[in-house]
Amino acid sequence: MTNTSRVNIKLHELIETGAPIIEVASEIGVSTKQLKAWIAQVHKESFDTNKNKFILMKVEEHLQHTSREREVLLKAAKIFAREMKDT
């Protein structure tokens, strides 16, 4: 296992279990300051990911709504075209 993999696993363990930062930092051989910076980065990336998922969900909802509106307008245009043809 690479050092990066080990650090990532420990970061996730720390976040999930609430293990003491000083203990984890000592175990992976970094300063507590560095470990806190990494944890902050993981939290930021997680927040960014959740924010992007939310935005994507809203865009998909808007697209579905717009698609339904388009279908209604196309049906209405066909009806009006038929009426104009019959007159």
Summary of the structure (lengths in Angstrom):
residues: 87
radius of gyration: 26.9
end to end distance: 78.9
largest distance: 86.2
contacts: 188
relative contact order: 0.07
helix: 90%
strand: 0%
